[in-house]
Amino acid sequence: MVTVNMDAMDKDTTRFKIVFTLVVSAIACIIGIAGNDFITINHGAEWVRGERLPIGDCILLMLSFSRLLLQIWMMLENTYCLLFWVIYNEKRVYILFKTIVMFLNYPNLWLAAWLNIFYCLRIASFTHPWFSVMKRKVMGLMPGLVRLSLFFSFCSSFPFSRGIFNVYVNNSVPVPSSNSTEKVYFSETNGNLVTTLYLGIFIPLIMFMLAATLLIISLKRHTFHMKSNATGSRDPSTEAHLGAIKAISYFLIFYILNAVALFLSISNIFAANSSWNILYKIIMAAYPAGHSVLLILGNPGLKRAWKRFQHQVHLYL
């Protein structure tokens, strides 16, 4: 059982912290909403027209839509948490915000992991027969595995509304520097129940890390082979492979940071007004935004669609 002091915002949290957190997280959320909205509209339009989307595009469509909802809800939660903290710390409101955030975060983690696995199996090249068998099996079963993981993520988020979190208030906490008292909020996490919910973070995290590591190793080996056979100083294929390695490395770093921030959010380790709490709020807002931007820049189809969109905007301006 973990209990964390959630001190009154007007007493212990400076105006600078509130404004800084709101502005930075809002900018990240707006960028993420714009990027994920663009991906959702681009692939959603193809789906509405009756076109059969490849499994990779289907995963990307579901991922962008879940992140769109997540970032809208995170903007609302941050606003209430920092500006309307009395309402936010009411037990029913607090549990509602936490439950929906986790309900939207779990599919985000799983879909990002499956998208990375899809890219790994499609791009990576290994001569080991085990990899060939896994590639054939997993690619064939991936639609069912994605649906199963989404069902698992929804089931994992349901217990958050059933006794995982509790919040209560003490109206008579003495202030050391004066003879007055203050109202202090406490958040409580049930450690006996929350342990099982960490699986919803760690399982897709391990999957993502393994797929990213295999893909980076494969690309590095292929890049080294091309460099050894290259005649010119700058080979376009080599540059493209190096760019892909950098992008996957960024994906991996963002994913790990987001998983750690989500773990801390569930655990309620830090006080609500602490710098660490503000940091993981910003990370959780920035990850979907940064990942969506990298996906648009790294996906040839989305990159072409983005250039067409920019051209149309310039025509209207």
matplotlib code that plots the C-alpha trace (Angstrom):
import matplotlib.pyplot as plt

x = [0.0, 1.5, 0.3, 1.4, 0.8, -1.1, -0.7, -3.0, -2.0, -2.4, -0.1, 2.8, 2.8, 4.2, 2.4, 5.4, 5.1, 1.4, 1.9, 4.9, 3.2, 0.1, 1.9, 4.4, 1.9, -0.7, 1.8, 2.7, -0.9, -1.9, 1.0, 0.0, -3.7, -2.8, -0.4, -2.6, -5.7, -3.8, -2.9, -6.4, -8.0, -5.6, -6.0, -9.6, -10.6, -9.1, -11.0, -14.3, -13.9, -13.9, -10.3, -8.7, -5.9, -2.7, -2.3, 0.4, -1.9, -4.7, -2.5, -1.4, -5.0, -6.1, -2.9, -3.4, -7.1, -6.4, -3.7, -6.1, -8.5, -5.8, -4.3, -7.6, -8.3, -4.9, -5.4, -8.6, -7.0, -4.0, -6.4, -8.4, -5.4, -3.6, -6.4, -9.5, -7.6, -10.5, -12.9, -10.1, -9.4, -13.0, -12.9, -15.3, -13.7, -10.1, -10.9, -12.7, -9.7, -7.3, -9.4, -9.9, -6.3, -5.2, -8.1, -6.6, -2.9, -3.0, -4.2, -1.6, 1.2, 0.1, -0.6, 2.8, 4.5, 2.6, 3.4, 7.1, 6.9, 5.3, 8.1, 10.7, 9.3, 8.8, 12.2, 14.7, 16.7, 18.2, 19.3, 18.4, 15.5, 13.8, 13.4, 11.9, 9.4, 8.4, 8.0, 5.6, 3.6, 3.3, 2.5, -0.3, -1.6, -1.1, -4.7, -5.9, -3.1, -3.8, -7.5, -6.5, -4.1, -6.7, -9.1, -6.4, -5.7, -9.4, -9.7, -6.5, -7.9, -11.2, -9.9, -8.8, -12.4, -12.6, -10.4, -7.0, -7.0, -8.4, -8.2, -9.1, -8.6, -7.3, -8.7, -6.6, -3.0, -0.9, 1.3, 4.8, 5.4, 2.1, -0.7, -3.1, -4.0, -4.3, -6.3, -4.1, -5.1, -3.8, -3.7, -3.6, -2.7, -3.6, -0.3, -1.9, -4.1, -1.9, 1.0, -1.0, -1.7, 2.0, 1.8, -0.2, 2.9, 5.8, 4.6, 4.3, 7.5, 9.5, 7.9, 8.7, 12.3, 13.0, 11.6, 13.4, 16.7, 16.4, 15.5, 18.5, 20.9, 19.6, 19.8, 23.3, 24.6, 23.1, 24.5, 28.0, 27.7, 26.7, 29.5, 32.1, 30.8, 30.2, 32.4, 31.3, 31.6, 27.9, 25.5, 21.8, 20.8, 23.3, 22.1, 18.5, 19.5, 21.3, 18.2, 16.0, 18.3, 18.2, 14.3, 14.0, 16.4, 14.2, 11.1, 12.7, 13.8, 10.4, 8.6, 10.8, 10.4, 6.6, 6.4, 8.4, 6.3, 3.1, 4.5, 5.2, 1.7, 0.1, 2.4, 1.7, 5.2, 5.7, 3.7, 1.4, 3.3, 6.8, 9.1, 9.2, 5.4, 5.4, 8.2, 6.3, 3.1, 5.1, 6.7, 3.3, 2.0, 5.1, 5.5, 2.4, 3.2, 6.8, 6.0, 3.3, 5.6, 8.3, 5.8, 4.6, 8.2, 9.3, 6.4, 6.6, 2.8, 2.1, 5.0, 3.5, 0.1, 1.6, 3.3, 0.0, -1.8, 0.9, 0.5, -3.3, -2.9, -0.5, -3.0, -5.7, -3.5]
y = [0.0, 3.3, 6.6, 9.9, 13.4, 15.5, 19.0, 21.8, 23.4, 27.0, 26.4, 24.4, 24.5, 27.6, 29.4, 28.8, 25.0, 25.1, 27.4, 25.5, 22.1, 23.3, 25.1, 22.3, 19.5, 21.4, 22.0, 18.4, 17.3, 19.7, 18.4, 14.9, 15.5, 17.1, 14.3, 11.4, 13.1, 13.4, 9.7, 8.7, 10.7, 9.5, 5.8, 6.1, 7.6, 4.6, 2.3, 4.2, 4.0, 0.2, -0.3, -3.3, -2.0, -4.0, -5.2, -2.6, 0.2, -1.3, -1.3, 2.3, 3.4, 1.9, 3.3, 6.8, 6.8, 5.6, 8.2, 10.9, 10.0, 9.6, 13.1, 14.8, 13.2, 13.9, 17.6, 17.5, 15.7, 18.1, 21.0, 19.7, 18.4, 21.7, 24.3, 22.6, 20.4, 20.4, 18.8, 16.6, 15.1, 14.1, 10.3, 9.6, 12.2, 11.0, 7.4, 8.3, 10.2, 7.5, 4.7, 6.3, 7.3, 3.6, 2.4, 4.5, 3.9, 0.1, -0.2, 2.4, 0.3, -2.9, -1.4, 0.4, -2.9, -4.9, -2.1, -2.4, -6.2, -5.9, -3.6, -6.0, -9.1, -7.3, -5.5, -7.6, -10.3, -13.2, -16.6, -18.5, -20.9, -20.1, -16.5, -17.6, -19.9, -17.1, -14.6, -16.8, -17.8, -14.4, -12.5, -15.0, -14.8, -11.1, -9.9, -12.3, -11.5, -7.8, -8.4, -10.6, -8.0, -5.3, -7.5, -8.1, -4.3, -3.5, -6.2, -4.9, -1.4, -2.4, -3.1, 0.6, 1.4, -1.3, -0.4, 0.3, 4.0, 5.9, 9.5, 11.2, 14.5, 15.6, 19.1, 19.6, 19.2, 21.7, 24.2, 24.2, 27.9, 29.1, 28.2, 27.5, 24.2, 23.3, 20.9, 18.0, 15.4, 11.9, 9.4, 5.7, 2.8, -0.7, -2.5, -6.0, -5.3, -3.0, -5.5, -7.6, -4.5, -3.8, -6.8, -4.5, -2.3, -4.8, -7.4, -5.0, -3.2, -6.4, -7.2, -3.7, -3.8, -7.3, -6.3, -3.0, -4.7, -7.3, -4.7, -2.5, -5.4, -6.5, -3.0, -2.4, -5.7, -4.8, -1.3, -2.6, -5.0, -2.2, 0.1, -2.6, -3.0, 0.7, 2.5, 6.1, 8.2, 8.6, 5.8, 6.7, 3.2, 3.3, 6.8, 5.5, 2.5, 4.8, 7.1, 4.0, 3.0, 6.4, 6.5, 3.1, 4.1, 7.2, 5.0, 2.7, 5.6, 7.3, 4.0, 3.1, 6.6, 6.5, 3.1, 4.2, 7.4, 5.3, 2.9, 5.9, 7.3, 4.0, 3.7, 7.2, 7.4, 11.1, 14.0, 15.7, 19.0, 17.4, 18.0, 14.3, 14.2, 17.1, 15.4, 12.2, 14.2, 15.9, 12.7, 11.0, 13.9, 14.2, 10.5, 10.1, 13.4, 12.6, 9.1, 10.3, 12.9, 10.3, 7.9, 10.6, 11.5, 7.9, 6.4, 7.1, 7.1, 9.4, 11.7, 12.0, 12.7, 15.3, 17.1, 17.1, 18.5, 21.3, 22.1, 22.4, 24.7, 27.0, 27.2, 28.4, 30.9]
z = [0.0, -1.1, 0.3, -1.3, 0.0, -2.5, -1.0, -1.8, -5.1, -3.9, -1.0, -2.2, -6.0, -7.5, -10.3, -12.5, -12.2, -13.1, -16.1, -17.3, -17.0, -18.7, -21.6, -22.3, -22.1, -24.1, -26.9, -26.9, -26.9, -29.7, -31.9, -31.1, -31.8, -35.2, -36.1, -35.1, -36.6, -39.9, -39.8, -38.8, -41.6, -44.2, -43.5, -42.3, -45.6, -47.4, -45.1, -45.6, -49.4, -49.0, -49.7, -48.0, -45.7, -45.2, -41.6, -41.0, -42.0, -39.9, -36.8, -37.6, -38.0, -34.7, -33.0, -34.2, -33.3, -29.8, -29.3, -30.6, -27.8, -25.3, -25.9, -25.8, -22.4, -21.1, -21.9, -19.9, -17.0, -16.8, -16.8, -14.0, -12.0, -12.1, -12.2, -10.6, -8.1, -5.6, -8.1, -9.5, -6.0, -5.4, -5.2, -8.1, -10.4, -9.6, -10.2, -13.5, -14.8, -13.8, -15.2, -18.6, -18.9, -18.4, -20.6, -23.4, -22.6, -22.6, -26.3, -27.2, -25.7, -27.3, -30.8, -30.8, -29.9, -32.7, -35.2, -34.3, -34.6, -38.0, -39.2, -37.7, -39.4, -42.8, -42.9, -40.8, -42.5, -40.6, -42.0, -38.9, -39.7, -36.4, -37.6, -40.9, -39.1, -36.6, -39.4, -41.3, -38.3, -36.6, -39.8, -40.5, -36.9, -36.4, -36.9, -34.3, -31.9, -32.2, -31.4, -28.4, -27.0, -27.3, -25.4, -22.8, -22.5, -22.0, -19.3, -17.6, -17.4, -15.8, -12.3, -12.0, -11.3, -8.6, -5.6, -7.2, -6.4, -3.4, -2.5, 0.8, 2.5, 6.0, 6.8, 10.0, 9.1, 11.1, 9.3, 11.0, 10.3, 11.9, 14.2, 11.3, 9.6, 6.0, 3.8, 2.5, -0.1, 0.0, -2.9, -2.1, -4.4, -3.5, -4.1, -3.8, -6.9, -8.9, -9.3, -11.8, -13.8, -14.4, -16.8, -19.2, -19.3, -19.1, -21.6, -24.6, -23.4, -23.7, -27.1, -28.4, -27.1, -28.6, -32.0, -32.0, -31.1, -33.8, -36.4, -35.4, -35.5, -38.9, -40.3, -38.9, -40.4, -43.8, -43.6, -42.8, -45.8, -48.1, -46.8, -47.5, -51.1, -51.8, -54.3, -53.6, -50.5, -50.0, -51.0, -50.8, -49.7, -46.8, -45.8, -45.8, -43.6, -41.2, -41.0, -40.3, -37.5, -35.9, -36.2, -34.6, -31.8, -31.2, -31.1, -28.6, -26.3, -26.4, -25.7, -22.7, -21.2, -21.7, -20.1, -17.1, -16.8, -16.9, -14.3, -12.0, -12.7, -11.6, -8.5, -7.1, -5.8, -6.1, -4.6, -7.1, -6.9, -7.2, -10.2, -10.9, -11.2, -13.6, -15.6, -16.2, -17.1, -19.8, -21.0, -21.3, -23.3, -25.5, -26.4, -28.6, -30.3, -31.0, -32.2, -34.6, -36.1, -36.6, -38.2, -40.7, -41.6, -41.8, -43.7, -47.5, -48.0, -45.1, -46.1, -49.6, -48.1, -45.8, -48.7, -50.7, -47.6, -47.3, -51.0, -50.6, -47.6, -49.5, -52.3, -50.0, -48.2]

ax = plt.figure().add_subplot(projection="3d")
ax.plot(x, y, z, "-o")
ax.set_aspect("equal")
plt.show()
